[in-house]
Amino acid sequence: MKKRTFFIGMLLIIAGLALVAVPLSREWQQSNGVAQLERALAAVQTGETIEETGDPAAHWTKEQLEAVMELEIPAIDLKQYILDETTDENLALTLTQIKQEQVPGEGNFAVAGHRGYRGDRHFRQLPNVQKGDEIRLHADDGKTYVYVVKSTEIIDPTEVEVLDDGDQPEITLITCTLSGKQRVAVKGDLINVIEA
């Protein structure tokens, strides 16, 4: 009986350690990936070639790095990079553009992001965004596109019409609910474009 209790206790300890280790490992990988992205962006800005540095960040092309944008939502202290292609690898790292070839200030600029495990990474605080909050998209053309939030709602994953272009330029931000069964969709209208 004592051996069995000891064995069960050890299994529970190992399971608990695994439950703690998995999110911490993913958080470390994400943090490391963002640091690589920042080094690659800095290299492009200074005219350095990433390949010469031997940095693991060299897997991004110059074109991909030049297309990186930044999303800022002051109300929730969010400032995240946006990569131009939605892949599992990119989503694990930061935010991504949902639609290929979309242009800020035209149509519905759609951005996806994971909910994040803890803290303020990714779109963890997105459900806290309220009507009237400001969203700033710092684009690769040097301009800042300023949007004002018009709605935050919970939708089903099948409600893809939320990504359709409307009559005026807007932005749509999408993440999962805590359960993962639905989506949080934040929509904002373009109110200003600030030249660099």
C-alpha positions as CSV (number, residue, x, y, z in Angstrom):
1,M,0.0,0.0,0.0
2,K,2.8,2.4,0.9
3,K,4.6,1.7,-2.5
4,R,1.4,2.4,-4.3
5,T,0.8,5.7,-2.5
6,F,4.4,6.7,-3.1
7,F,4.1,5.8,-6.8
8,I,0.8,7.8,-7.2
9,G,2.4,10.7,-5.3
10,M,5.4,10.7,-7.6
11,L,3.2,10.6,-10.7
12,L,1.2,13.6,-9.5
13,I,4.5,15.5,-8.8
14,I,5.8,14.7,-12.3
15,A,2.5,15.7,-13.9
16,G,2.5,19.0,-12.0
17,L,6.0,19.7,-13.1
18,A,5.1,19.1,-16.7
19,L,2.1,21.4,-16.4
20,V,4.3,24.1,-15.2
21,A,7.2,23.4,-17.6
22,V,5.2,23.4,-20.8
23,P,3.9,27.0,-20.6
24,L,7.3,28.2,-19.3
25,S,9.1,26.5,-22.2
26,R,6.7,28.1,-24.7
27,E,7.1,31.5,-23.1
28,W,10.9,31.1,-23.3
29,Q,10.7,30.1,-27.0
30,Q,8.5,33.1,-27.8
31,S,10.8,35.5,-25.9
32,N,13.8,34.1,-27.7
33,G,12.1,34.3,-31.1
34,V,11.1,38.0,-30.5
35,A,14.7,38.8,-29.5
36,Q,15.9,37.2,-32.8
37,L,13.3,39.2,-34.7
38,E,14.4,42.4,-33.1
39,R,18.0,41.7,-33.9
40,A,17.1,41.0,-37.5
41,L,15.0,44.2,-37.8
42,A,17.9,46.2,-36.3
43,A,20.3,44.6,-38.8
44,V,18.0,45.6,-41.7
45,Q,17.7,49.2,-40.4
46,T,21.5,49.6,-40.2
47,G,22.0,48.0,-43.7
48,E,23.7,44.9,-42.3
49,T,23.0,41.6,-43.8
50,I,21.7,39.1,-41.3
51,E,23.4,36.2,-43.0
52,E,26.8,37.6,-42.2
53,T,26.1,37.7,-38.5
54,G,25.4,33.9,-38.2
55,D,22.4,34.8,-36.1
56,P,19.5,32.3,-36.0
57,A,17.4,35.2,-37.1
58,A,18.8,34.8,-40.5
59,H,15.8,32.6,-41.5
60,W,13.8,35.8,-42.3
61,T,14.3,37.4,-45.7
62,K,15.0,41.1,-46.1
63,E,11.6,41.5,-47.7
64,Q,9.8,39.8,-44.8
65,L,11.6,42.0,-42.3
66,E,10.8,45.2,-44.3
67,A,7.1,44.2,-44.2
68,V,7.0,43.9,-40.4
69,M,4.5,46.3,-38.8
70,E,3.8,47.1,-35.2
71,L,0.4,47.3,-33.4
72,E,-0.1,49.5,-30.4
73,I,-3.2,49.7,-28.1
74,P,-2.4,52.2,-25.3
75,A,-5.5,51.3,-23.3
76,I,-4.1,47.8,-22.6
77,D,-0.4,48.6,-22.8
78,L,0.0,46.4,-25.9
79,K,2.8,46.9,-28.4
80,Q,3.4,43.9,-30.6
81,Y,5.0,43.1,-34.0
82,I,2.8,42.0,-36.9
83,L,4.3,39.5,-39.4
84,D,2.9,39.5,-42.9
85,E,2.0,35.8,-43.0
86,T,-0.2,33.7,-40.7
87,T,1.7,30.4,-40.0
88,D,1.9,28.3,-36.8
89,E,5.5,29.4,-36.4
90,N,4.7,33.1,-36.8
91,L,1.6,33.0,-34.5
92,A,3.7,31.3,-31.8
93,L,6.0,34.3,-32.0
94,T,3.8,37.4,-32.4
95,L,0.7,38.8,-34.2
96,T,0.1,38.1,-37.9
97,Q,-1.8,39.5,-40.9
98,I,-4.8,37.3,-41.7
99,K,-5.2,38.3,-45.3
100,Q,-2.3,38.2,-47.8
101,E,-1.4,41.4,-49.5
102,Q,-3.7,43.6,-47.3
103,V,-2.8,47.3,-47.1
104,P,-3.2,49.5,-44.1
105,G,-5.8,52.2,-44.6
106,E,-7.6,50.1,-47.3
107,G,-10.5,47.8,-46.7
108,N,-10.5,45.7,-43.6
109,F,-6.9,45.2,-42.2
110,A,-7.2,41.9,-40.2
111,V,-4.8,40.8,-37.5
112,A,-4.7,37.5,-35.6
113,G,-2.9,36.6,-32.4
114,H,-2.9,33.9,-29.8
115,R,-4.5,34.6,-26.4
116,G,-1.1,34.1,-24.6
117,Y,-0.4,32.1,-21.5
118,R,0.2,34.9,-19.0
119,G,1.1,38.5,-18.7
120,D,0.4,40.9,-21.6
121,R,2.0,39.0,-24.5
122,H,0.0,38.4,-27.7
123,F,-3.7,39.3,-27.4
124,R,-4.2,38.2,-23.8
125,Q,-5.8,41.5,-22.8
126,L,-7.7,42.0,-26.1
127,P,-11.1,41.3,-24.5
128,N,-10.5,44.3,-22.2
129,V,-10.5,46.8,-25.2
130,Q,-13.5,49.0,-25.1
131,K,-15.5,51.1,-27.5
132,G,-13.6,54.4,-28.1
133,D,-10.1,53.0,-27.4
134,E,-7.4,53.9,-29.9
135,I,-5.5,51.3,-32.0
136,R,-2.4,52.5,-33.8
137,L,-0.9,50.5,-36.7
138,H,2.7,51.6,-37.3
139,A,3.1,50.4,-40.9
140,D,6.0,49.5,-43.1
141,D,5.4,52.7,-45.2
142,G,6.4,54.8,-42.2
143,K,2.9,56.0,-41.6
144,T,0.8,55.4,-38.4
145,Y,-2.8,54.5,-39.0
146,V,-5.0,55.5,-36.1
147,Y,-8.3,53.5,-35.6
148,V,-10.9,54.0,-32.9
149,V,-12.6,50.9,-31.5
150,K,-16.3,50.6,-32.5
151,S,-17.0,47.1,-31.1
152,T,-15.7,44.2,-29.1
153,E,-17.7,41.0,-29.4
154,I,-17.6,37.2,-29.0
155,I,-18.2,35.4,-32.3
156,D,-18.1,31.8,-33.5
157,P,-15.1,30.6,-35.5
158,T,-17.4,30.2,-38.5
159,E,-18.3,33.9,-38.6
160,V,-15.6,34.7,-41.1
161,E,-17.6,37.6,-42.6
162,V,-16.1,39.7,-39.8
163,L,-13.0,39.8,-42.1
164,D,-14.9,41.2,-45.1
165,D,-14.1,44.6,-46.4
166,G,-16.7,47.3,-45.6
167,D,-17.5,50.7,-47.0
168,Q,-14.7,52.4,-45.1
169,P,-11.2,51.5,-43.9
170,E,-11.2,49.5,-40.7
171,I,-9.2,47.1,-38.6
172,T,-10.2,43.8,-37.1
173,L,-8.3,42.1,-34.3
174,I,-9.0,38.4,-33.6
175,T,-8.1,36.0,-30.8
176,C,-9.6,33.0,-29.0
177,T,-11.7,33.1,-25.9
178,L,-10.3,31.4,-22.9
179,S,-12.2,28.2,-23.7
180,G,-10.9,28.3,-27.3
181,K,-14.3,27.5,-28.6
182,Q,-15.2,31.1,-29.7
183,R,-13.3,34.2,-30.9
184,V,-12.9,37.7,-29.6
185,A,-13.3,40.2,-32.4
186,V,-12.4,43.8,-32.0
187,K,-13.3,46.2,-34.8
188,G,-12.1,49.8,-35.3
189,D,-12.7,52.5,-37.9
190,L,-9.8,54.5,-39.4
191,I,-9.8,58.1,-38.1
192,N,-6.4,59.4,-39.0
193,V,-3.2,58.7,-40.8
194,I,0.0,60.3,-39.4
195,E,2.8,60.8,-41.8
196,A,6.3,59.9,-40.6
